[in-house]
């Protein structure tokens, strides 16, 4: 079974695109959501986070996402620590999840840092969602009630879009100038056809 990655900078609209694939009966694994779940539930990961960040990493026994975001995004050392801690757990969890999707023509892994962590190398194809910077900034400021400076700091922690394009097999534009559904349908057909050829 083909494993396909979907990534894109913050505010590019990965979730919207993934929902379209879901409507085409393609299972989607949301790596970032699963990573947060593991950070809150896995005792080993919890212990490492507490040792590195202190007790503020958790609030009322729940992952303190706001505190961690404020610590991780401006600090490459903290970001590397969290990625190296959580990434192997996510890879293992994803592999187990894939085994349960035997009836699907292919599966998708959605992850914000697919290229940055090297996870893209383990997948058969990778889709990059692109959108112009100002559109992305506006989306995130509205969605997450963040300041422009905070959004820009998040963007700085992600790969330059031009470098990401070079690693992607498919690029979907989500800048409100081009309809996304025809683009998704085109990519879906290509991957389904490739999967049929392989089977």
Secondary structure as UniProt FT lines:
FT   STRAND          2..8
FT   TURN            10..11
FT   HELIX           14..23
FT   TURN            24..25
FT   STRAND          28..30
FT   HELIX           31..41
FT   HELIX           43..53
FT   HELIX           55..57
FT   STRAND          58..59
FT   TURN            60..61
FT   STRAND          62..63
FT   HELIX           65..72
FT   TURN            73..74
FT   HELIX           76..99
FT   TURN            102..103
FT   STRAND          106..110
FT   TURN            112..113
FT   HELIX           114..117
FT   HELIX           119..122
FT   STRAND          125..130
FT   HELIX           133..144
FT   HELIX           148..156
FT   HELIX           161..167
FT   STRAND          170..173
FT   HELIX           180..198
//
